[in-house]
Amino acid sequence: MDEVGTADTAKISEMSFEDALRALEQVVRQLESGEVALDQSITLYERGEKLRQHCQARLDSAQARIEAIVQDSQGRASSTKPFDSDG
């Protein structure tokens, strides 16, 4: 990977989920416009894939942190459990 690609990846890794999603949407709009040269389309596609991976990683991380509140028999919050745990 060249220096620009490395710098681009570093910038993406520092983005919030919302910023990365907006950037991904912009990439999609540019690619769908059909007004981008082939070489630029490939570069945009590669950036879009990096943005998608970043967004997915942020979502996975957020999901792992979400906890469900467990109520006792009187309806009071008694504990928490991981979002995706059974029971």
Distance bins in CASP14 RR format, pairs under 12 A and 6 or more apart:
PFRMAT RR
TARGET T0000
AUTHOR 0000-0000-0000
RMODE 2
METHOD distances of the structure
MODEL  1
1 7 0 0 0 0 1 0 0 0 0 0 0
1 8 0 0 0 0 1 0 0 0 0 0 0
1 9 1 0 0 1 0 0 0 0 0 0 0
1 10 0 0 0 0 0 1 0 0 0 0 0
1 46 0 0 0 0 1 0 0 0 0 0 0
1 50 0 0 0 0 0 1 0 0 0 0 0
2 8 0 0 0 0 1 0 0 0 0 0 0
2 9 0 0 0 0 0 1 0 0 0 0 0
2 43 0 0 0 0 0 1 0 0 0 0 0
2 46 0 0 0 0 0 1 0 0 0 0 0
3 9 0 0 0 0 0 1 0 0 0 0 0
3 10 0 0 0 0 0 1 0 0 0 0 0
4 10 0 0 0 0 0 1 0 0 0 0 0
4 11 0 0 0 0 0 1 0 0 0 0 0
4 43 0 0 0 0 1 0 0 0 0 0 0
4 46 0 0 0 0 0 1 0 0 0 0 0
4 47 0 0 0 0 0 1 0 0 0 0 0
5 11 0 0 0 0 1 0 0 0 0 0 0
5 12 0 0 0 0 1 0 0 0 0 0 0
5 43 0 0 0 0 1 0 0 0 0 0 0
5 46 0 0 0 0 1 0 0 0 0 0 0
5 47 0 0 0 0 1 0 0 0 0 0 0
5 50 0 0 0 0 1 0 0 0 0 0 0
6 12 0 0 0 0 0 1 0 0 0 0 0
6 13 0 0 0 0 0 1 0 0 0 0 0
6 50 0 0 0 0 0 1 0 0 0 0 0
7 13 0 0 0 0 0 1 0 0 0 0 0
7 14 0 0 0 0 0 1 0 0 0 0 0
7 47 0 0 0 0 0 1 0 0 0 0 0
8 14 0 0 0 0 0 1 0 0 0 0 0
8 15 0 0 0 0 0 1 0 0 0 0 0
8 23 0 0 0 0 0 1 0 0 0 0 0
8 27 0 0 0 0 0 1 0 0 0 0 0
8 43 0 0 0 0 1 0 0 0 0 0 0
8 44 0 0 0 0 0 1 0 0 0 0 0
8 46 0 0 0 0 1 0 0 0 0 0 0
8 47 1 0 0 1 0 0 0 0 0 0 0
8 48 0 0 0 0 0 1 0 0 0 0 0
8 49 0 0 0 0 0 1 0 0 0 0 0
8 50 1 0 0 1 0 0 0 0 0 0 0
8 51 0 0 0 0 1 0 0 0 0 0 0
8 54 0 0 0 0 0 1 0 0 0 0 0
9 15 0 0 0 0 0 1 0 0 0 0 0
9 46 0 0 0 0 0 1 0 0 0 0 0
9 47 0 0 0 0 1 0 0 0 0 0 0
9 48 0 0 0 0 0 1 0 0 0 0 0
9 49 0 0 0 0 0 1 0 0 0 0 0
9 50 1 0 0 1 0 0 0 0 0 0 0
9 51 0 0 0 0 0 1 0 0 0 0 0
9 53 0 0 0 0 0 1 0 0 0 0 0
9 54 0 0 0 0 1 0 0 0 0 0 0
10 50 0 0 0 0 0 1 0 0 0 0 0
10 54 0 0 0 0 0 1 0 0 0 0 0
11 19 0 0 0 0 1 0 0 0 0 0 0
11 20 0 0 0 0 1 0 0 0 0 0 0
11 23 0 0 0 0 1 0 0 0 0 0 0
11 47 0 0 0 0 0 1 0 0 0 0 0
11 50 0 0 0 0 1 0 0 0 0 0 0
11 51 0 0 0 0 0 1 0 0 0 0 0
11 54 0 0 0 0 0 1 0 0 0 0 0
12 19 0 0 0 0 1 0 0 0 0 0 0
12 20 1 0 0 1 0 0 0 0 0 0 0
12 21 0 0 0 0 0 1 0 0 0 0 0
12 23 1 0 0 1 0 0 0 0 0 0 0
12 24 0 0 0 0 1 0 0 0 0 0 0
12 27 0 0 0 0 0 1 0 0 0 0 0
12 46 0 0 0 0 0 1 0 0 0 0 0
12 47 1 0 0 1 0 0 0 0 0 0 0
12 48 0 0 0 0 1 0 0 0 0 0 0
12 49 0 0 0 0 0 1 0 0 0 0 0
12 50 1 0 1 0 0 0 0 0 0 0 0
12 51 1 0 0 1 0 0 0 0 0 0 0
12 52 0 0 0 0 0 1 0 0 0 0 0
12 53 0 0 0 0 1 0 0 0 0 0 0
12 54 1 0 1 0 0 0 0 0 0 0 0
12 55 0 0 0 0 1 0 0 0 0 0 0
12 57 0 0 0 0 0 1 0 0 0 0 0
12 58 0 0 0 0 0 1 0 0 0 0 0
13 19 0 0 0 0 0 1 0 0 0 0 0
13 20 0 0 0 0 1 0 0 0 0 0 0
13 50 0 0 0 0 1 0 0 0 0 0 0
13 51 0 0 0 0 0 1 0 0 0 0 0
13 53 0 0 0 0 0 1 0 0 0 0 0
13 54 1 0 0 1 0 0 0 0 0 0 0
13 55 0 0 0 0 0 1 0 0 0 0 0
13 57 0 0 0 0 1 0 0 0 0 0 0
13 58 0 0 0 0 0 1 0 0 0 0 0
14 20 0 0 0 0 1 0 0 0 0 0 0
14 23 0 0 0 0 0 1 0 0 0 0 0
14 54 0 0 0 0 1 0 0 0 0 0 0
14 58 0 0 0 0 0 1 0 0 0 0 0
15 21 0 0 0 0 1 0 0 0 0 0 0
15 22 0 0 0 0 1 0 0 0 0 0 0
15 23 1 0 0 1 0 0 0 0 0 0 0
15 24 0 0 0 0 1 0 0 0 0 0 0
15 47 0 0 0 0 0 1 0 0 0 0 0
15 50 0 0 0 0 0 1 0 0 0 0 0
15 51 1 0 0 1 0 0 0 0 0 0 0
15 53 0 0 0 0 0 1 0 0 0 0 0
15 54 1 0 0 1 0 0 0 0 0 0 0
15 55 0 0 0 0 1 0 0 0 0 0 0
15 57 0 0 0 0 0 1 0 0 0 0 0
15 58 0 0 0 0 1 0 0 0 0 0 0
16 22 0 0 0 0 1 0 0 0 0 0 0
16 23 0 0 0 0 0 1 0 0 0 0 0
16 51 0 0 0 0 0 1 0 0 0 0 0
16 54 0 0 0 0 1 0 0 0 0 0 0
16 55 0 0 0 0 0 1 0 0 0 0 0
16 58 1 0 0 1 0 0 0 0 0 0 0
16 62 0 0 0 0 0 1 0 0 0 0 0
17 23 0 0 0 0 0 1 0 0 0 0 0
17 24 0 0 0 0 0 1 0 0 0 0 0
17 51 0 0 0 0 0 1 0 0 0 0 0
17 52 0 0 0 0 0 1 0 0 0 0 0
17 54 0 0 0 0 1 0 0 0 0 0 0
17 55 1 0 0 1 0 0 0 0 0 0 0
17 56 0 0 0 0 1 0 0 0 0 0 0
17 57 0 0 0 0 1 0 0 0 0 0 0
17 58 1 0 1 0 0 0 0 0 0 0 0
17 59 1 0 0 1 0 0 0 0 0 0 0
17 60 0 0 0 0 0 1 0 0 0 0 0
17 61 0 0 0 0 1 0 0 0 0 0 0
17 62 1 0 0 1 0 0 0 0 0 0 0
17 63 0 0 0 0 0 1 0 0 0 0 0
18 24 0 0 0 0 0 1 0 0 0 0 0
18 25 0 0 0 0 0 1 0 0 0 0 0
18 51 0 0 0 0 0 1 0 0 0 0 0
18 54 0 0 0 0 0 1 0 0 0 0 0
18 55 0 0 0 0 1 0 0 0 0 0 0
18 58 0 0 0 0 1 0 0 0 0 0 0
18 59 0 0 0 0 0 1 0 0 0 0 0
18 62 0 0 0 0 0 1 0 0 0 0 0
19 25 0 0 0 0 0 1 0 0 0 0 0
19 26 0 0 0 0 0 1 0 0 0 0 0
19 51 0 0 0 0 1 0 0 0 0 0 0
19 54 0 0 0 0 1 0 0 0 0 0 0
19 55 0 0 0 0 1 0 0 0 0 0 0
19 58 0 0 0 0 0 1 0 0 0 0 0
20 26 0 0 0 0 0 1 0 0 0 0 0
20 27 0 0 0 0 0 1 0 0 0 0 0
20 47 0 0 0 0 0 1 0 0 0 0 0
20 48 0 0 0 0 1 0 0 0 0 0 0
20 49 0 0 0 0 0 1 0 0 0 0 0
20 50 0 0 0 0 1 0 0 0 0 0 0
20 51 1 0 1 0 0 0 0 0 0 0 0
20 52 0 0 0 0 1 0 0 0 0 0 0
20 53 0 0 0 0 1 0 0 0 0 0 0
20 54 1 0 1 0 0 0 0 0 0 0 0
20 55 1 0 1 0 0 0 0 0 0 0 0
20 56 0 0 0 0 1 0 0 0 0 0 0
20 57 0 0 0 0 1 0 0 0 0 0 0
20 58 1 0 0 1 0 0 0 0 0 0 0
20 59 0 0 0 0 0 1 0 0 0 0 0
21 27 0 0 0 0 0 1 0 0 0 0 0
21 28 0 0 0 0 0 1 0 0 0 0 0
21 48 0 0 0 0 0 1 0 0 0 0 0
21 51 1 0 0 1 0 0 0 0 0 0 0
21 52 0 0 0 0 1 0 0 0 0 0 0
21 54 0 0 0 0 1 0 0 0 0 0 0
21 55 1 0 1 0 0 0 0 0 0 0 0
21 56 0 0 0 0 0 1 0 0 0 0 0
21 58 0 0 0 0 1 0 0 0 0 0 0
21 59 0 0 0 0 1 0 0 0 0 0 0
22 28 0 0 0 0 0 1 0 0 0 0 0
22 29 0 0 0 0 0 1 0 0 0 0 0
22 51 0 0 0 0 1 0 0 0 0 0 0
22 55 0 0 0 0 0 1 0 0 0 0 0
23 29 0 0 0 0 0 1 0 0 0 0 0
23 30 0 0 0 0 0 1 0 0 0 0 0
23 44 0 0 0 0 0 1 0 0 0 0 0
23 47 1 0 0 1 0 0 0 0 0 0 0
23 48 1 0 0 1 0 0 0 0 0 0 0
23 50 0 0 0 0 1 0 0 0 0 0 0
23 51 1 0 1 0 0 0 0 0 0 0 0
23 52 0 0 0 0 0 1 0 0 0 0 0
23 54 0 0 0 0 1 0 0 0 0 0 0
23 55 0 0 0 0 1 0 0 0 0 0 0
24 30 0 0 0 0 0 1 0 0 0 0 0
24 31 0 0 0 0 0 1 0 0 0 0 0
24 44 0 0 0 0 0 1 0 0 0 0 0
24 45 0 0 0 0 0 1 0 0 0 0 0
24 47 0 0 0 0 1 0 0 0 0 0 0
24 48 1 0 1 0 0 0 0 0 0 0 0
24 49 0 0 0 0 1 0 0 0 0 0 0
24 50 0 0 0 0 1 0 0 0 0 0 0
24 51 1 0 1 0 0 0 0 0 0 0 0
24 52 1 0 0 1 0 0 0 0 0 0 0
24 53 0 0 0 0 0 1 0 0 0 0 0
24 54 0 0 0 0 1 0 0 0 0 0 0
24 55 1 0 0 1 0 0 0 0 0 0 0
24 56 0 0 0 0 0 1 0 0 0 0 0
24 58 0 0 0 0 0 1 0 0 0 0 0
25 31 0 0 0 0 0 1 0 0 0 0 0
25 32 0 0 0 0 0 1 0 0 0 0 0
25 48 0 0 0 0 1 0 0 0 0 0 0
25 51 0 0 0 0 1 0 0 0 0 0 0
25 52 0 0 0 0 0 1 0 0 0 0 0
25 55 0 0 0 0 0 1 0 0 0 0 0
26 32 0 0 0 0 0 1 0 0 0 0 0
26 33 0 0 0 0 0 1 0 0 0 0 0
26 36 0 0 0 0 0 1 0 0 0 0 0
26 44 0 0 0 0 1 0 0 0 0 0 0
26 47 0 0 0 0 1 0 0 0 0 0 0
26 48 0 0 0 0 1 0 0 0 0 0 0
26 51 0 0 0 0 1 0 0 0 0 0 0
27 33 0 0 0 0 0 1 0 0 0 0 0
27 36 0 0 0 0 1 0 0 0 0 0 0
27 40 0 0 0 0 0 1 0 0 0 0 0
27 41 0 0 0 0 0 1 0 0 0 0 0
27 42 0 0 0 0 0 1 0 0 0 0 0
27 43 0 0 0 0 1 0 0 0 0 0 0
27 44 1 0 1 0 0 0 0 0 0 0 0
27 45 1 0 0 1 0 0 0 0 0 0 0
27 46 0 0 0 0 1 0 0 0 0 0 0
27 47 1 0 1 0 0 0 0 0 0 0 0
27 48 1 0 1 0 0 0 0 0 0 0 0
27 49 0 0 0 0 1 0 0 0 0 0 0
27 50 0 0 0 0 1 0 0 0 0 0 0
27 51 1 0 0 1 0 0 0 0 0 0 0
27 52 0 0 0 0 1 0 0 0 0 0 0
27 55 0 0 0 0 0 1 0 0 0 0 0
28 34 0 0 0 0 0 1 0 0 0 0 0
28 36 0 0 0 0 0 1 0 0 0 0 0
28 41 0 0 0 0 0 1 0 0 0 0 0
28 44 0 0 0 0 1 0 0 0 0 0 0
28 45 0 0 0 0 1 0 0 0 0 0 0
28 47 0 0 0 0 0 1 0 0 0 0 0
28 48 1 0 0 1 0 0 0 0 0 0 0
28 49 0 0 0 0 0 1 0 0 0 0 0
28 51 0 0 0 0 1 0 0 0 0 0 0
28 52 0 0 0 0 1 0 0 0 0 0 0
29 35 0 0 0 0 0 1 0 0 0 0 0
29 36 0 0 0 0 0 1 0 0 0 0 0
29 44 0 0 0 0 0 1 0 0 0 0 0
29 48 0 0 0 0 0 1 0 0 0 0 0
30 36 1 0 1 0 0 0 0 0 0 0 0
30 37 0 0 0 0 0 1 0 0 0 0 0
30 40 0 0 0 0 1 0 0 0 0 0 0
30 41 0 0 0 0 1 0 0 0 0 0 0
30 43 0 0 0 0 0 1 0 0 0 0 0
30 44 1 0 1 0 0 0 0 0 0 0 0
30 45 0 0 0 0 0 1 0 0 0 0 0
30 47 0 0 0 0 1 0 0 0 0 0 0
30 48 0 0 0 0 1 0 0 0 0 0 0
31 37 0 0 0 0 0 1 0 0 0 0 0
31 38 0 0 0 0 0 1 0 0 0 0 0
31 40 0 0 0 0 1 0 0 0 0 0 0
31 41 1 0 0 1 0 0 0 0 0 0 0
31 42 0 0 0 0 0 1 0 0 0 0 0
31 43 0 0 0 0 0 1 0 0 0 0 0
31 44 1 0 1 0 0 0 0 0 0 0 0
31 45 1 0 0 1 0 0 0 0 0 0 0
31 46 0 0 0 0 0 1 0 0 0 0 0
31 47 0 0 0 0 0 1 0 0 0 0 0
31 48 0 0 0 0 1 0 0 0 0 0 0
31 49 0 0 0 0 0 1 0 0 0 0 0
32 41 0 0 0 0 0 1 0 0 0 0 0
32 44 0 0 0 0 0 1 0 0 0 0 0
32 45 0 0 0 0 0 1 0 0 0 0 0
33 40 0 0 0 0 0 1 0 0 0 0 0
33 41 0 0 0 0 0 1 0 0 0 0 0
33 44 0 0 0 0 0 1 0 0 0 0 0
34 40 0 0 0 0 0 1 0 0 0 0 0
34 41 0 0 0 0 1 0 0 0 0 0 0
34 44 0 0 0 0 0 1 0 0 0 0 0
35 41 0 0 0 0 1 0 0 0 0 0 0
35 44 0 0 0 0 0 1 0 0 0 0 0
36 42 0 0 0 0 1 0 0 0 0 0 0
36 43 0 0 0 0 1 0 0 0 0 0 0
36 44 1 0 0 1 0 0 0 0 0 0 0
36 45 0 0 0 0 1 0 0 0 0 0 0
36 47 0 0 0 0 0 1 0 0 0 0 0
37 43 0 0 0 0 1 0 0 0 0 0 0
37 44 0 0 0 0 0 1 0 0 0 0 0
38 44 0 0 0 0 0 1 0 0 0 0 0
38 45 0 0 0 0 0 1 0 0 0 0 0
39 45 0 0 0 0 0 1 0 0 0 0 0
39 46 0 0 0 0 0 1 0 0 0 0 0
40 46 0 0 0 0 0 1 0 0 0 0 0
40 47 0 0 0 0 0 1 0 0 0 0 0
41 47 0 0 0 0 0 1 0 0 0 0 0
41 48 0 0 0 0 0 1 0 0 0 0 0
42 48 0 0 0 0 0 1 0 0 0 0 0
42 49 0 0 0 0 0 1 0 0 0 0 0
43 49 0 0 0 0 0 1 0 0 0 0 0
43 50 0 0 0 0 0 1 0 0 0 0 0
44 50 0 0 0 0 0 1 0 0 0 0 0
44 51 0 0 0 0 0 1 0 0 0 0 0
45 51 0 0 0 0 0 1 0 0 0 0 0
45 52 0 0 0 0 0 1 0 0 0 0 0
46 52 0 0 0 0 0 1 0 0 0 0 0
46 53 0 0 0 0 0 1 0 0 0 0 0
47 53 0 0 0 0 0 1 0 0 0 0 0
47 54 0 0 0 0 0 1 0 0 0 0 0
48 54 0 0 0 0 1 0 0 0 0 0 0
48 55 0 0 0 0 1 0 0 0 0 0 0
48 56 0 0 0 0 0 1 0 0 0 0 0
49 55 0 0 0 0 0 1 0 0 0 0 0
49 56 0 0 0 0 0 1 0 0 0 0 0
50 56 0 0 0 0 0 1 0 0 0 0 0
50 57 0 0 0 0 0 1 0 0 0 0 0
51 57 0 0 0 0 0 1 0 0 0 0 0
51 58 0 0 0 0 0 1 0 0 0 0 0
52 58 0 0 0 0 0 1 0 0 0 0 0
52 59 0 0 0 0 0 1 0 0 0 0 0
53 59 0 0 0 0 0 1 0 0 0 0 0
53 60 0 0 0 0 0 1 0 0 0 0 0
54 60 0 0 0 0 0 1 0 0 0 0 0
54 61 0 0 0 0 0 1 0 0 0 0 0
55 61 0 0 0 0 0 1 0 0 0 0 0
55 62 0 0 0 0 0 1 0 0 0 0 0
56 62 0 0 0 0 0 1 0 0 0 0 0
56 63 0 0 0 0 0 1 0 0 0 0 0
57 63 0 0 0 0 0 1 0 0 0 0 0
57 64 0 0 0 0 0 1 0 0 0 0 0
58 64 0 0 0 0 0 1 0 0 0 0 0
58 65 0 0 0 0 0 1 0 0 0 0 0
59 65 0 0 0 0 0 1 0 0 0 0 0
59 66 0 0 0 0 0 1 0 0 0 0 0
60 66 0 0 0 0 0 1 0 0 0 0 0
60 83 0 0 0 0 0 1 0 0 0 0 0
60 84 0 0 0 0 0 1 0 0 0 0 0
62 83 0 0 0 0 1 0 0 0 0 0 0
63 82 0 0 0 0 1 0 0 0 0 0 0
63 83 1 0 0 1 0 0 0 0 0 0 0
63 84 1 0 0 1 0 0 0 0 0 0 0
64 82 1 0 0 1 0 0 0 0 0 0 0
64 83 1 0 0 1 0 0 0 0 0 0 0
64 84 0 0 0 0 1 0 0 0 0 0 0
64 85 0 0 0 0 0 1 0 0 0 0 0
65 80 0 0 0 0 0 1 0 0 0 0 0
65 82 0 0 0 0 1 0 0 0 0 0 0
65 83 0 0 0 0 1 0 0 0 0 0 0
65 84 0 0 0 0 0 1 0 0 0 0 0
66 80 0 0 0 0 1 0 0 0 0 0 0
66 81 0 0 0 0 0 1 0 0 0 0 0
66 82 1 0 0 1 0 0 0 0 0 0 0
66 83 1 0 1 0 0 0 0 0 0 0 0
66 84 0 0 0 0 1 0 0 0 0 0 0
66 85 0 0 0 0 0 1 0 0 0 0 0
67 77 0 0 0 0 0 1 0 0 0 0 0
67 79 0 0 0 0 1 0 0 0 0 0 0
67 80 1 1 0 0 0 0 0 0 0 0 0
67 81 1 0 0 1 0 0 0 0 0 0 0
67 82 1 0 0 1 0 0 0 0 0 0 0
67 83 1 0 0 1 0 0 0 0 0 0 0
67 84 0 0 0 0 0 1 0 0 0 0 0
67 85 0 0 0 0 1 0 0 0 0 0 0
68 77 0 0 0 0 0 1 0 0 0 0 0
68 78 0 0 0 0 0 1 0 0 0 0 0
68 79 0 0 0 0 1 0 0 0 0 0 0
68 80 1 0 0 1 0 0 0 0 0 0 0
68 81 1 0 1 0 0 0 0 0 0 0 0
68 82 1 0 0 1 0 0 0 0 0 0 0
68 83 1 0 1 0 0 0 0 0 0 0 0
68 84 0 0 0 0 1 0 0 0 0 0 0
68 85 1 0 0 1 0 0 0 0 0 0 0
68 86 0 0 0 0 0 1 0 0 0 0 0
68 87 0 0 0 0 1 0 0 0 0 0 0
69 75 0 0 0 0 0 1 0 0 0 0 0
69 76 0 0 0 0 1 0 0 0 0 0 0
69 77 1 0 1 0 0 0 0 0 0 0 0
69 78 0 0 0 0 1 0 0 0 0 0 0
69 79 1 0 0 1 0 0 0 0 0 0 0
69 80 1 0 1 0 0 0 0 0 0 0 0
69 81 0 0 0 0 1 0 0 0 0 0 0
69 82 0 0 0 0 0 1 0 0 0 0 0
69 83 0 0 0 0 0 1 0 0 0 0 0
70 76 0 0 0 0 0 1 0 0 0 0 0
70 77 1 0 0 1 0 0 0 0 0 0 0
70 78 1 0 1 0 0 0 0 0 0 0 0
70 79 1 0 1 0 0 0 0 0 0 0 0
70 80 1 0 0 1 0 0 0 0 0 0 0
70 81 1 0 1 0 0 0 0 0 0 0 0
70 82 0 0 0 0 0 1 0 0 0 0 0
70 83 0 0 0 0 0 1 0 0 0 0 0
70 85 0 0 0 0 0 1 0 0 0 0 0
70 87 0 0 0 0 1 0 0 0 0 0 0
71 77 1 0 0 1 0 0 0 0 0 0 0
71 78 1 0 0 1 0 0 0 0 0 0 0
71 79 0 0 0 0 1 0 0 0 0 0 0
71 80 0 0 0 0 0 1 0 0 0 0 0
71 81 0 0 0 0 0 1 0 0 0 0 0
72 78 1 0 1 0 0 0 0 0 0 0 0
72 79 0 0 0 0 1 0 0 0 0 0 0
79 85 0 0 0 0 0 1 0 0 0 0 0
81 87 1 0 0 1 0 0 0 0 0 0 0
END
